[in-house]
Amino acid sequence: MKFSEESESRIIEMAWEDRTPFEAIELQFGLDESKVIKFMRSRLKVGSFKLWRSRVSGRSTKHLKLRSSDVTRGYCSTQYKHR
């Protein structure tokens, strides 16, 4: 798939966010988890990709089925507030 620079930036941002599940990326951009991994591998430097993979591997908040029902939003409550 071909994405605009803005969309690519948003996909990378969502992939890095702890509380944004892969399902949200798939819903918005049509990339399932395996495609997000391939996308990130092609866009990040090797070291950054390895850091990202170790960070998201096994993280329950990145998968809706593993997520606690206490997690009700995809971002930290202070993330988008202007300071």
Secondary structure, DSSP 8 states (H G I E B T S, - for coil): ----HHHHHHHHHHHH-TT--HHHHHHHHS--HHHHHHHHHHHS-HHHHHHHHHHHTT-GGGSTTTS-TT--SSS-TTTT---
